[in-house]
Amino acid sequence: MYVKSFISLAAIAAVTGLEATSALAQITIPTVPIGNPGNAADSTGYGAVAYSYNIGATEVTNAQYAAFLNAVAATDTYSLYNGDGVSTGMAGSFGGITRSGSAGSYTYATVSGRANNPVNFVSFWDATRFSNWLHNGQGSGDTETGAYTLGGVTNPVNASITRNAGWQWAVTSEDEWYKAAYHQPASQGGDSDDYWRYPTQSNTIATAQANYFFSGINNTTPVGSYAANFYGTFDMGGNVWEWNEAIIGGFDRGRRGGAFNSNVTLRADSRNNITTTSERDDLGFRVSQIPGPSSVALLAIGGLMASRRRRS
């Protein structure tokens, strides 16, 4: 039987924000296990995953992405940062990262109060390079090899890039994302077909459950501001759209989940795509991981904290 692990909001804030303070700081990506391997797809044809995997409990945050930039983008060869460093893009009112200095010595910092908001203004290729960096141990790790072989091309030919065998961290596949968002076996309290309509463990949605159009916030909110779903993930509906690996047409990749400015697109039957080079205020990403000792240790800490809260 699948055993659900919980990570507290305080723990998420600690590992997504406070560790990303120096140029080569090691960040931690909180993950949750997605069990029930070999599940069937739903009526839309999505959600079947044959293997167990971990997925980011939250969207990648500004603090995590700023640490990545400080580690690999002193020159910013691959245009991983979006904005003029003053008022637009990542530095603007919808972003959360500023840049200082000149090419060769760029440094990056999070905007006050927005470190734990989801990073946005990232292209699909930015997300793959972040994943490669995680795969290669962070620090000065390579961004061009790992889950994806990018070959030093800022914007590769779309269909030429697929996930490599032996990956450790990757941008979520569409089925990985979909399962984590909507799946819950009926035998474990889920809907009769094992899938919910919304990624909030429900077939309806309310403003208390997610940051979407009718919430009236009109901006991103810190990750983990709303309750987790069945598998323990946060914000898979609303906040920001999330890239996935699906190749749709010649130039597009998939995105799922809707955003702070969306409505019906939070639903399971809403499939969407966008050009790989798009960088928008309502678009971010989440990563998947093959389970390893570090993630197991983090989950054990999260479970212990949850147990202590229940006893208190």
Beta strands, then each sheet from edge to edge (+ up, - down):
strand 1: 31-34
strand 2: 53-56
strand 3: 97-100
strand 4: 107-110
strand 5: 169-171
strand 6: 241-248
strand 7: 252-256
strand 8: 272-275
strand 9: 283-284
strand 10: 287-289
sheet 1: 1+ 2- 10+ 5-
sheet 2: 3+ 4-
sheet 3: 8+ 7- 6+ 9+
end
